Amino acid sequence: MAKPNFEGLPTELKIQVLWQIPFIGDIKSIVFASPGYHRTYLLIRSDILNWHVNQQLSEDLDPVEALTAIRSKDIRFSTERESAIALLDTWRRKNEIHNLSQLYQLPCRLDRPDSLEEVIDLLHFKRILQFFLVDFALNAPKPPMIPITQWKDQFLPLALSSLERQRILRALCRLQTLKNIFGDPVHCSGYPFCGSCKNKNHWRNREITEQIQFSTDPYNDENDQYAFRLFYGTMPPWEYEEMGSVFGYFKAKIDLVGKDIAHDLRNFSKRTPCDFFQDIIPAEERPPPGSTIASDINLILFPDKDAGGLAGLGPEFLYRLFHMDRLAQRNTVCRNTRDNWYGPFIGSNISLSWELRFPLIEPADRHERPGFETRWSSLSSIEQPTIEWKRTWLLPHEEETELEYAIDIDERDETDWHWCYALWDEERLEEWKSHPCGEKGSPSSHTFIMSETENILIAPSGQ
């Protein structure tokens, strides 16, 4: 019996068919449905996946940032320090390496996957990034100068500009890299009996053997200084605030999930009734073993004390969490709340004053020189600080002042992260009727007081 026409095509035509399919999901469907097309796909898998990666990666996404996030997986600073240093060094020198490869006509794969596995990982990570971009537009945190009803009715969803998308994507990638190298591990469904979940990333408790003396102050945390310079010291301070702004958005989303979890646990325990959640009936509705949320008393500070730690588990973890059903979501959160954890290496968890965060390291050190604002005007828009960052951090200064001495060190981390202040274009701030740029001390975003009854984040539909 002759094969059906579509299945019976010669290999050369099957290859052409696969190349004409625009979406990777459709290729997956046909390959799984047809043994003949599966064999053909294996012949061109690497080429066709690479092509789809190039087609699907947005112009707003820096592929080096995304690939660094992928390549940093399982490179923990506590156990893989040399590998972490090498990866971060390559990441910070990406422009230098690219320019040298062009000058000497050498191959450069910093911005391209090295293997088929990286192609697949990159496509998956791109899907995570796209999810958060869409959610950001739908559920962006409310700025303090706009009433909540006006925000929902007149401003959401946001039409993010290309620059805003670039800042958000850059911050998402760096938050994933931060989690992979410096963050806490995610506890899986086998916790606390899983061996791999017990491998902590306690680099902040470990003495550094390759010590670099940054200061004579005996009270400095040398581990924090070392890690800060390796990662944050290579980026200008406004890019750190971009990360903080997206981190604030994560915390707000976790807060919503956490309040639902607390409500459910209280209702379950009242229905049984019981003093401890492990006594809830039926058993399948109990929190998982090993959870630090054991009774009502543990909900007093939940989710406030855990929102930052959970947000610090990174975009990949949060993407999975937000796609779970309510019970699985609750159990995952319960497994990943911890007593006495340092939390993510960002914001108030960094025990360094602003004076100890300078000098910056190449390539960020180019911003430290006198006349830095003149230099900013010569850079591309994505390399410049936003108007709100300038408004928040810069003191009145002379032309010859260095950046370190023009920054208001009285400002504190996380001051305006709740409304993602460092991400927004000047045009958008004008649309929001923000105050015009003025000297430090004039009315600006951080002088507004937000009502405690107003929600920072509008809940997504279905939550």
CORBELSUL-V929364 format. One record per residue. N is the residue number from 1. SS is DSSP state (H for helix, E for strand, - for the rest). Layout:
N;SS, N;SS
//
This chain:
1;-, 2;-, 3;-, 4;-, 5;-, 6;-, 7;-, 8;-, 9;-, 10;-, 11;H, 12;H, 13;H, 14;H, 15;H, 16;H, 17;H, 18;H, 19;H, 20;H, 21;-, 22;-, 23;-, 24;H, 25;H, 26;H, 27;H, 28;H, 29;H, 30;H, 31;H, 32;H, 33;H, 34;-, 35;H, 36;H, 37;H, 38;H, 39;H, 40;H, 41;H, 42;H, 43;H, 44;H, 45;H, 46;H, 47;H, 48;H, 49;H, 50;H, 51;H, 52;H, 53;H, 54;H, 55;H, 56;H, 57;-, 58;-, 59;-, 60;-, 61;-, 62;-, 63;H, 64;H, 65;H, 66;H, 67;H, 68;H, 69;H, 70;H, 71;H, 72;-, 73;-, 74;-, 75;-, 76;-, 77;-, 78;-, 79;-, 80;-, 81;H, 82;H, 83;H, 84;H, 85;H, 86;H, 87;H, 88;H, 89;H, 90;H, 91;H, 92;H, 93;-, 94;H, 95;H, 96;H, 97;H, 98;H, 99;H, 100;H, 101;H, 102;H, 103;H, 104;-, 105;-, 106;-, 107;-, 108;-, 109;-, 110;-, 111;-, 112;-, 113;-, 114;-, 115;-, 116;H, 117;H, 118;H, 119;H, 120;H, 121;H, 122;H, 123;H, 124;H, 125;H, 126;H, 127;H, 128;H, 129;H, 130;H, 131;H, 132;H, 133;H, 134;H, 135;H, 136;H, 137;H, 138;H, 139;H, 140;-, 141;-, 142;-, 143;-, 144;-, 145;-, 146;-, 147;-, 148;H, 149;H, 150;H, 151;H, 152;H, 153;H, 154;H, 155;H, 156;-, 157;-, 158;-, 159;-, 160;-, 161;-, 162;H, 163;H, 164;H, 165;H, 166;H, 167;H, 168;H, 169;H, 170;H, 171;H, 172;H, 173;H, 174;H, 175;H, 176;H, 177;H, 178;H, 179;H, 180;H, 181;H, 182;H, 183;-, 184;-, 185;-, 186;-, 187;-, 188;-, 189;-, 190;-, 191;-, 192;-, 193;-, 194;-, 195;-, 196;H, 197;H, 198;H, 199;-, 200;-, 201;-, 202;-, 203;H, 204;H, 205;H, 206;-, 207;-, 208;-, 209;-, 210;-, 211;-, 212;-, 213;-, 214;-, 215;-, 216;-, 217;-, 218;-, 219;-, 220;-, 221;-, 222;H, 223;H, 224;H, 225;H, 226;H, 227;H, 228;H, 229;H, 230;H, 231;H, 232;H, 233;H, 234;H, 235;-, 236;-, 237;H, 238;H, 239;H, 240;H, 241;H, 242;H, 243;H, 244;H, 245;H, 246;H, 247;H, 248;H, 249;H, 250;H, 251;H, 252;H, 253;H, 254;H, 255;H, 256;H, 257;H, 258;H, 259;H, 260;H, 261;H, 262;H, 263;H, 264;H, 265;H, 266;H, 267;H, 268;H, 269;H, 270;H, 271;H, 272;H, 273;-, 274;-, 275;-, 276;E, 277;H, 278;H, 279;H, 280;-, 281;-, 282;-, 283;H, 284;H, 285;H, 286;-, 287;-, 288;-, 289;-, 290;-, 291;-, 292;-, 293;-, 294;-, 295;E, 296;H, 297;H, 298;H, 299;H, 300;-, 301;-, 302;-, 303;-, 304;H, 305;H, 306;H, 307;H, 308;H, 309;H, 310;H, 311;H, 312;-, 313;-, 314;H, 315;H, 316;H, 317;H, 318;H, 319;H, 320;H, 321;H, 322;H, 323;-, 324;-, 325;-, 326;H, 327;H, 328;H, 329;H, 330;H, 331;H, 332;H, 333;H, 334;H, 335;H, 336;H, 337;-, 338;-, 339;-, 340;-, 341;-, 342;-, 343;-, 344;-, 345;-, 346;-, 347;H, 348;H, 349;H, 350;-, 351;-, 352;-, 353;-, 354;H, 355;H, 356;H, 357;H, 358;-, 359;-, 360;-, 361;-, 362;-, 363;-, 364;H, 365;H, 366;H, 367;H, 368;-, 369;-, 370;-, 371;-, 372;H, 373;H, 374;H, 375;H, 376;H, 377;-, 378;-, 379;-, 380;-, 381;H, 382;H, 383;H, 384;-, 385;-, 386;-, 387;H, 388;H, 389;H, 390;H, 391;H, 392;H, 393;H, 394;E, 395;-, 396;-, 397;-, 398;-, 399;-, 400;-, 401;-, 402;-, 403;H, 404;H, 405;H, 406;H, 407;E, 408;-, 409;-, 410;-, 411;-, 412;-, 413;-, 414;-, 415;-, 416;-, 417;H, 418;H, 419;H, 420;-, 421;H, 422;H, 423;H, 424;-, 425;-, 426;H, 427;H, 428;H, 429;H, 430;H, 431;H, 432;-, 433;-, 434;-, 435;-, 436;-, 437;-, 438;-, 439;-, 440;-, 441;-, 442;-, 443;-, 444;-, 445;H, 446;H, 447;H, 448;-, 449;-, 450;-, 451;-, 452;-, 453;-, 454;-, 455;-, 456;-, 457;-, 458;-, 459;-, 460;-, 461;-, 462;-, 463;-
//
